[in-house]
Amino acid sequence: MRSIDNPGWRVSIELRGTPSEGRLLTQLDVRNGDDDWVRCFVKDEQFIGAGDPSKLKAILEYFLNFVGEG
C-alpha cells in the first residue's frame, strides 16, 4: 500500500498464481467529489483500488469480497 498525491490511497495486489487469477471483477467507480471517491478494478492480473483518505477500509473490503474472504 502507498499514499498517493491527491491525497488518498492506492492499493495494488498481485493475483497471478492465486485462485483469483483470471476472475472478472465488477468495476467499482464512485465519485461524489474531490473528498469522496473510490475506484476498484482488475488490470494485468492485479487488483487495483484507489480512493480518498477515508476509503482504505472500503478498498480492502471490496478486495476481500472479490476473493471470497469477505
PDB file as gemmi writes it, atoms N, CA and C in Angstrom:
CRYST1    1.000    1.000    1.000  90.00  90.00  90.00 P 1                      
ATOM      1  N   MET A   1       0.843  -1.171   0.000  1.00  0.00           N  
ATOM      2  CA  MET A   1       0.000   0.000   0.000  1.00  0.00           C  
ATOM      3  C   MET A   1       0.887   1.232   0.000  1.00  0.00           C  
ATOM      4  N   ARG A   2       0.353   2.278  -0.566  1.00  0.00           N  
ATOM      5  CA  ARG A   2       1.093   3.524  -0.528  1.00  0.00           C  
ATOM      6  C   ARG A   2       0.131   4.681  -0.642  1.00  0.00           C  
ATOM      7  N   SER A   3       0.526   5.794  -0.156  1.00  0.00           N  
ATOM      8  CA  SER A   3      -0.265   7.008  -0.272  1.00  0.00           C  
ATOM      9  C   SER A   3      -0.066   7.585  -1.673  1.00  0.00           C  
ATOM     10  N   ILE A   4      -1.058   8.324  -2.161  1.00  0.00           N  
ATOM     11  CA  ILE A   4      -0.937   8.975  -3.466  1.00  0.00           C  
ATOM     12  C   ILE A   4      -1.043  10.483  -3.285  1.00  0.00           C  
ATOM     13  N   ASP A   5      -0.757  11.218  -4.322  1.00  0.00           N  
ATOM     14  CA  ASP A   5      -0.613  12.662  -4.226  1.00  0.00           C  
ATOM     15  C   ASP A   5      -1.897  13.456  -4.033  1.00  0.00           C  
ATOM     16  N   ASN A   6      -3.055  12.923  -4.332  1.00  0.00           N  
ATOM     17  CA  ASN A   6      -4.209  13.817  -4.459  1.00  0.00           C  
ATOM     18  C   ASN A   6      -5.122  14.058  -3.265  1.00  0.00           C  
ATOM     19  N   PRO A   7      -5.025  13.837  -2.098  1.00  0.00           N  
ATOM     20  CA  PRO A   7      -4.425  12.731  -1.343  1.00  0.00           C  
ATOM     21  C   PRO A   7      -5.354  11.534  -1.342  1.00  0.00           C  
ATOM     22  N   GLY A   8      -4.863  10.420  -0.904  1.00  0.00           N  
ATOM     23  CA  GLY A   8      -5.676   9.217  -0.839  1.00  0.00           C  
ATOM     24  C   GLY A   8      -4.829   7.970  -0.813  1.00  0.00           C  
ATOM     25  N   TRP A   9      -5.467   6.869  -1.163  1.00  0.00           N  
ATOM     26  CA  TRP A   9      -4.822   5.558  -1.138  1.00  0.00           C  
ATOM     27  C   TRP A   9      -4.824   4.923  -2.508  1.00  0.00           C  
ATOM     28  N   ARG A  10      -3.775   4.134  -2.769  1.00  0.00           N  
ATOM     29  CA  ARG A  10      -3.727   3.272  -3.947  1.00  0.00           C  
ATOM     30  C   ARG A  10      -3.186   1.931  -3.481  1.00  0.00           C  
ATOM     31  N   VAL A  11      -3.958   0.886  -3.720  1.00  0.00           N  
ATOM     32  CA  VAL A  11      -3.603  -0.462  -3.306  1.00  0.00           C  
ATOM     33  C   VAL A  11      -3.496  -1.325  -4.557  1.00  0.00           C  
ATOM     34  N   SER A  12      -2.376  -2.049  -4.709  1.00  0.00           N  
ATOM     35  CA  SER A  12      -2.181  -2.987  -5.814  1.00  0.00           C  
ATOM     36  C   SER A  12      -1.891  -4.353  -5.209  1.00  0.00           C  
ATOM     37  N   ILE A  13      -2.668  -5.363  -5.628  1.00  0.00           N  
ATOM     38  CA  ILE A  13      -2.470  -6.715  -5.111  1.00  0.00           C  
ATOM     39  C   ILE A  13      -2.351  -7.664  -6.293  1.00  0.00           C  
ATOM     40  N   GLU A  14      -1.235  -8.364  -6.367  1.00  0.00           N  
ATOM     41  CA  GLU A  14      -0.953  -9.304  -7.447  1.00  0.00           C  
ATOM     42  C   GLU A  14      -1.890 -10.507  -7.344  1.00  0.00           C  
ATOM     43  N   LEU A  15      -2.515 -10.879  -8.468  1.00  0.00           N  
ATOM     44  CA  LEU A  15      -3.435 -12.019  -8.497  1.00  0.00           C  
ATOM     45  C   LEU A  15      -2.840 -13.244  -9.183  1.00  0.00           C  
ATOM     46  N   ARG A  16      -1.732 -13.083  -9.885  1.00  0.00           N  
ATOM     47  CA  ARG A  16      -1.114 -14.222 -10.576  1.00  0.00           C  
ATOM     48  C   ARG A  16      -0.743 -15.305  -9.564  1.00  0.00           C  
ATOM     49  N   GLY A  17      -1.070 -16.542  -9.907  1.00  0.00           N  
ATOM     50  CA  GLY A  17      -0.739 -17.669  -9.047  1.00  0.00           C  
ATOM     51  C   GLY A  17      -1.678 -17.852  -7.877  1.00  0.00           C  
ATOM     52  N   THR A  18      -2.785 -17.124  -7.870  1.00  0.00           N  
ATOM     53  CA  THR A  18      -3.776 -17.264  -6.810  1.00  0.00           C  
ATOM     54  C   THR A  18      -5.068 -17.818  -7.408  1.00  0.00           C  
ATOM     55  N   PRO A  19      -5.985 -18.302  -6.571  1.00  0.00           N  
ATOM     56  CA  PRO A  19      -7.272 -18.770  -7.088  1.00  0.00           C  
ATOM     57  C   PRO A  19      -8.083 -17.668  -7.787  1.00  0.00           C  
ATOM     58  N   SER A  20      -7.749 -16.411  -7.550  1.00  0.00           N  
ATOM     59  CA  SER A  20      -8.474 -15.299  -8.175  1.00  0.00           C  
ATOM     60  C   SER A  20      -7.906 -14.878  -9.520  1.00  0.00           C  
ATOM     61  N   GLU A  21      -6.811 -15.506  -9.955  1.00  0.00           N  
ATOM     62  CA  GLU A  21      -6.235 -15.200 -11.256  1.00  0.00           C  
ATOM     63  C   GLU A  21      -7.268 -15.479 -12.344  1.00  0.00           C  
ATOM     64  N   GLY A  22      -7.464 -14.523 -13.243  1.00  0.00           N  
ATOM     65  CA  GLY A  22      -8.393 -14.692 -14.353  1.00  0.00           C  
ATOM     66  C   GLY A  22      -9.840 -14.370 -14.034  1.00  0.00           C  
ATOM     67  N   ARG A  23     -10.145 -14.115 -12.777  1.00  0.00           N  
ATOM     68  CA  ARG A  23     -11.528 -13.775 -12.418  1.00  0.00           C  
ATOM     69  C   ARG A  23     -11.875 -12.371 -12.877  1.00  0.00           C  
ATOM     70  N   LEU A  24     -13.123 -12.189 -13.228  1.00  0.00           N  
ATOM     71  CA  LEU A  24     -13.607 -10.871 -13.620  1.00  0.00           C  
ATOM     72  C   LEU A  24     -14.127 -10.139 -12.395  1.00  0.00           C  
ATOM     73  N   LEU A  25     -13.888  -8.863 -12.340  1.00  0.00           N  
ATOM     74  CA  LEU A  25     -14.340  -8.024 -11.239  1.00  0.00           C  
ATOM     75  C   LEU A  25     -15.278  -6.968 -11.790  1.00  0.00           C  
ATOM     76  N   THR A  26     -16.429  -6.810 -11.158  1.00  0.00           N  
ATOM     77  CA  THR A  26     -17.295  -5.700 -11.499  1.00  0.00           C  
ATOM     78  C   THR A  26     -16.625  -4.439 -10.980  1.00  0.00           C  
ATOM     79  N   GLN A  27     -16.256  -3.558 -11.887  1.00  0.00           N  
ATOM     80  CA  GLN A  27     -15.527  -2.354 -11.512  1.00  0.00           C  
ATOM     81  C   GLN A  27     -16.363  -1.484 -10.590  1.00  0.00           C  
ATOM     82  N   LEU A  28     -15.751  -0.981  -9.559  1.00  0.00           N  
ATOM     83  CA  LEU A  28     -16.378  -0.036  -8.644  1.00  0.00           C  
ATOM     84  C   LEU A  28     -15.824   1.342  -8.972  1.00  0.00           C  
ATOM     85  N   ASP A  29     -16.695   2.309  -9.215  1.00  0.00           N  
ATOM     86  CA  ASP A  29     -16.257   3.670  -9.534  1.00  0.00           C  
ATOM     87  C   ASP A  29     -17.288   4.645  -8.977  1.00  0.00           C  
ATOM     88  N   VAL A  30     -16.984   5.191  -7.806  1.00  0.00           N  
ATOM     89  CA  VAL A  30     -17.883   6.131  -7.141  1.00  0.00           C  
ATOM     90  C   VAL A  30     -17.156   7.463  -7.010  1.00  0.00           C  
ATOM     91  N   ARG A  31     -17.757   8.496  -7.544  1.00  0.00           N  
ATOM     92  CA  ARG A  31     -17.156   9.834  -7.459  1.00  0.00           C  
ATOM     93  C   ARG A  31     -18.229  10.823  -7.004  1.00  0.00           C  
ATOM     94  N   ASN A  32     -18.120  11.207  -5.750  1.00  0.00           N  
ATOM     95  CA  ASN A  32     -19.048  12.177  -5.181  1.00  0.00           C  
ATOM     96  C   ASN A  32     -18.352  13.502  -4.886  1.00  0.00           C  
ATOM     97  N   GLY A  33     -17.213  13.728  -5.500  1.00  0.00           N  
ATOM     98  CA  GLY A  33     -16.451  14.955  -5.293  1.00  0.00           C  
ATOM     99  C   GLY A  33     -14.996  14.637  -4.989  1.00  0.00           C  
ATOM    100  N   ASP A  34     -14.197  15.686  -4.827  1.00  0.00           N  
ATOM    101  CA  ASP A  34     -12.766  15.527  -4.595  1.00  0.00           C  
ATOM    102  C   ASP A  34     -12.453  14.828  -3.274  1.00  0.00           C  
ATOM    103  N   ASP A  35     -13.354  14.919  -2.307  1.00  0.00           N  
ATOM    104  CA  ASP A  35     -13.116  14.343  -0.985  1.00  0.00           C  
ATOM    105  C   ASP A  35     -13.905  13.071  -0.731  1.00  0.00           C  
ATOM    106  N   ASP A  36     -14.562  12.523  -1.751  1.00  0.00           N  
ATOM    107  CA  ASP A  36     -15.387  11.322  -1.574  1.00  0.00           C  
ATOM    108  C   ASP A  36     -15.389  10.527  -2.874  1.00  0.00           C  
ATOM    109  N   TRP A  37     -14.397   9.635  -2.995  1.00  0.00           N  
ATOM    110  CA  TRP A  37     -14.308   8.845  -4.223  1.00  0.00           C  
ATOM    111  C   TRP A  37     -13.587   7.537  -3.932  1.00  0.00           C  
ATOM    112  N   VAL A  38     -13.921   6.519  -4.733  1.00  0.00           N  
ATOM    113  CA  VAL A  38     -13.255   5.217  -4.646  1.00  0.00           C  
ATOM    114  C   VAL A  38     -13.399   4.521  -5.993  1.00  0.00           C  
ATOM    115  N   ARG A  39     -12.345   3.800  -6.370  1.00  0.00           N  
ATOM    116  CA  ARG A  39     -12.356   3.066  -7.642  1.00  0.00           C  
ATOM    117  C   ARG A  39     -11.583   1.772  -7.453  1.00  0.00           C  
ATOM    118  N   CYS A  40     -12.169   0.647  -7.872  1.00  0.00           N  
ATOM    119  CA  CYS A  40     -11.503  -0.653  -7.804  1.00  0.00           C  
ATOM    120  C   CYS A  40     -11.715  -1.371  -9.135  1.00  0.00           C  
ATOM    121  N   PHE A  41     -10.652  -2.020  -9.633  1.00  0.00           N  
ATOM    122  CA  PHE A  41     -10.719  -2.736 -10.897  1.00  0.00           C  
ATOM    123  C   PHE A  41      -9.581  -3.742 -10.955  1.00  0.00           C  
ATOM    124  N   VAL A  42      -9.622  -4.627 -11.943  1.00  0.00           N  
ATOM    125  CA  VAL A  42      -8.530  -5.565 -12.187  1.00  0.00           C  
ATOM    126  C   VAL A  42      -7.909  -5.214 -13.527  1.00  0.00           C  
ATOM    127  N   LYS A  43      -6.567  -5.132 -13.544  1.00  0.00           N  
ATOM    128  CA  LYS A  43      -5.829  -4.858 -14.774  1.00  0.00           C  
ATOM    129  C   LYS A  43      -4.527  -5.644 -14.723  1.00  0.00           C  
ATOM    130  N   ASP A  44      -4.230  -6.356 -15.793  1.00  0.00           N  
ATOM    131  CA  ASP A  44      -2.986  -7.123 -15.893  1.00  0.00           C  
ATOM    132  C   ASP A  44      -2.789  -8.046 -14.683  1.00  0.00           C  
ATOM    133  N   GLU A  45      -3.861  -8.736 -14.299  1.00  0.00           N  
ATOM    134  CA  GLU A  45      -3.838  -9.679 -13.175  1.00  0.00           C  
ATOM    135  C   GLU A  45      -3.444  -9.031 -11.859  1.00  0.00           C  
ATOM    136  N   GLN A  46      -3.825  -7.760 -11.698  1.00  0.00           N  
ATOM    137  CA  GLN A  46      -3.650  -7.074 -10.430  1.00  0.00           C  
ATOM    138  C   GLN A  46      -4.962  -6.433 -10.030  1.00  0.00           C  
ATOM    139  N   PHE A  47      -5.317  -6.600  -8.755  1.00  0.00           N  
ATOM    140  CA  PHE A  47      -6.419  -5.836  -8.190  1.00  0.00           C  
ATOM    141  C   PHE A  47      -5.866  -4.454  -7.875  1.00  0.00           C  
ATOM    142  N   ILE A  48      -6.548  -3.414  -8.371  1.00  0.00           N  
ATOM    143  CA  ILE A  48      -6.148  -2.037  -8.123  1.00  0.00           C  
ATOM    144  C   ILE A  48      -7.308  -1.348  -7.417  1.00  0.00           C  
ATOM    145  N   GLY A  49      -7.021  -0.745  -6.299  1.00  0.00           N  
ATOM    146  CA  GLY A  49      -8.020   0.033  -5.575  1.00  0.00           C  
ATOM    147  C   GLY A  49      -7.439   1.386  -5.235  1.00  0.00           C  
ATOM    148  N   ALA A  50      -8.230   2.422  -5.396  1.00  0.00           N  
ATOM    149  CA  ALA A  50      -7.788   3.773  -5.071  1.00  0.00           C  
ATOM    150  C   ALA A  50      -8.971   4.526  -4.496  1.00  0.00           C  
ATOM    151  N   GLY A  51      -8.663   5.459  -3.609  1.00  0.00           N  
ATOM    152  CA  GLY A  51      -9.739   6.234  -3.015  1.00  0.00           C  
ATOM    153  C   GLY A  51      -9.229   7.376  -2.180  1.00  0.00           C  
ATOM    154  N   ASP A  52     -10.161   8.181  -1.719  1.00  0.00           N  
ATOM    155  CA  ASP A  52      -9.810   9.307  -0.863  1.00  0.00           C  
ATOM    156  C   ASP A  52      -9.268   8.776   0.474  1.00  0.00           C  
ATOM    157  N   PRO A  53      -8.729   9.643   1.324  1.00  0.00           N  
ATOM    158  CA  PRO A  53      -8.083   9.178   2.552  1.00  0.00           C  
ATOM    159  C   PRO A  53      -8.957   8.323   3.471  1.00  0.00           C  
ATOM    160  N   SER A  54     -10.267   8.429   3.361  1.00  0.00           N  
ATOM    161  CA  SER A  54     -11.156   7.646   4.235  1.00  0.00           C  
ATOM    162  C   SER A  54     -11.552   6.297   3.638  1.00  0.00           C  
ATOM    163  N   LYS A  55     -11.042   5.930   2.460  1.00  0.00           N  
ATOM    164  CA  LYS A  55     -11.540   4.749   1.748  1.00  0.00           C  
ATOM    165  C   LYS A  55     -10.658   3.505   1.827  1.00  0.00           C  
ATOM    166  N   LEU A  56      -9.596   3.500   2.621  1.00  0.00           N  
ATOM    167  CA  LEU A  56      -8.757   2.300   2.693  1.00  0.00           C  
ATOM    168  C   LEU A  56      -9.565   1.079   3.135  1.00  0.00           C  
ATOM    169  N   LYS A  57     -10.373   1.217   4.150  1.00  0.00           N  
ATOM    170  CA  LYS A  57     -11.191   0.095   4.620  1.00  0.00           C  
ATOM    171  C   LYS A  57     -12.132  -0.391   3.519  1.00  0.00           C  
ATOM    172  N   ALA A  58     -12.774   0.512   2.799  1.00  0.00           N  
ATOM    173  CA  ALA A  58     -13.695   0.141   1.722  1.00  0.00           C  
ATOM    174  C   ALA A  58     -12.965  -0.604   0.607  1.00  0.00           C  
ATOM    175  N   ILE A  59     -11.757  -0.153   0.265  1.00  0.00           N  
ATOM    176  CA  ILE A  59     -10.965  -0.811  -0.779  1.00  0.00           C  
ATOM    177  C   ILE A  59     -10.632  -2.239  -0.365  1.00  0.00           C  
ATOM    178  N   LEU A  60     -10.160  -2.407   0.865  1.00  0.00           N  
ATOM    179  CA  LEU A  60      -9.790  -3.738   1.344  1.00  0.00           C  
ATOM    180  C   LEU A  60     -10.999  -4.654   1.472  1.00  0.00           C  
ATOM    181  N   GLU A  61     -12.142  -4.120   1.901  1.00  0.00           N  
ATOM    182  CA  GLU A  61     -13.365  -4.923   1.970  1.00  0.00           C  
ATOM    183  C   GLU A  61     -13.808  -5.359   0.583  1.00  0.00           C  
ATOM    184  N   TYR A  62     -13.713  -4.469  -0.414  1.00  0.00           N  
ATOM    185  CA  TYR A  62     -14.082  -4.829  -1.785  1.00  0.00           C  
ATOM    186  C   TYR A  62     -13.171  -5.934  -2.299  1.00  0.00           C  
ATOM    187  N   PHE A  63     -11.873  -5.857  -1.991  1.00  0.00           N  
ATOM    188  CA  PHE A  63     -10.936  -6.908  -2.378  1.00  0.00           C  
ATOM    189  C   PHE A  63     -11.309  -8.228  -1.704  1.00  0.00           C  
ATOM    190  N   LEU A  64     -11.565  -8.210  -0.405  1.00  0.00           N  
ATOM    191  CA  LEU A  64     -11.907  -9.449   0.300  1.00  0.00           C  
ATOM    192  C   LEU A  64     -13.194 -10.070  -0.238  1.00  0.00           C  
ATOM    193  N   ASN A  65     -14.166  -9.260  -0.582  1.00  0.00           N  
ATOM    194  CA  ASN A  65     -15.383  -9.784  -1.220  1.00  0.00           C  
ATOM    195  C   ASN A  65     -15.075 -10.390  -2.574  1.00  0.00           C  
ATOM    196  N   PHE A  66     -14.199  -9.752  -3.325  1.00  0.00           N  
ATOM    197  CA  PHE A  66     -13.820 -10.245  -4.646  1.00  0.00           C  
ATOM    198  C   PHE A  66     -13.167 -11.629  -4.559  1.00  0.00           C  
ATOM    199  N   VAL A  67     -12.295 -11.822  -3.595  1.00  0.00           N  
ATOM    200  CA  VAL A  67     -11.598 -13.114  -3.477  1.00  0.00           C  
ATOM    201  C   VAL A  67     -12.380 -14.111  -2.634  1.00  0.00           C  
ATOM    202  N   GLY A  68     -13.546 -13.733  -2.143  1.00  0.00           N  
ATOM    203  CA  GLY A  68     -14.405 -14.647  -1.397  1.00  0.00           C  
ATOM    204  C   GLY A  68     -14.050 -14.804   0.055  1.00  0.00           C  
ATOM    205  N   GLU A  69     -13.351 -13.842   0.610  1.00  0.00           N  
ATOM    206  CA  GLU A  69     -12.953 -13.900   2.015  1.00  0.00           C  
ATOM    207  C   GLU A  69     -13.748 -12.907   2.871  1.00  0.00           C  
ATOM    208  N   GLY A  70     -14.632 -12.146   2.236  1.00  0.00           N  
ATOM    209  CA  GLY A  70     -15.350 -11.101   2.998  1.00  0.00           C  
ATOM    210  C   GLY A  70     -16.759 -11.487   3.323  1.00  0.00           C  
TER     211      GLY A  70                                                      
END                                                                             
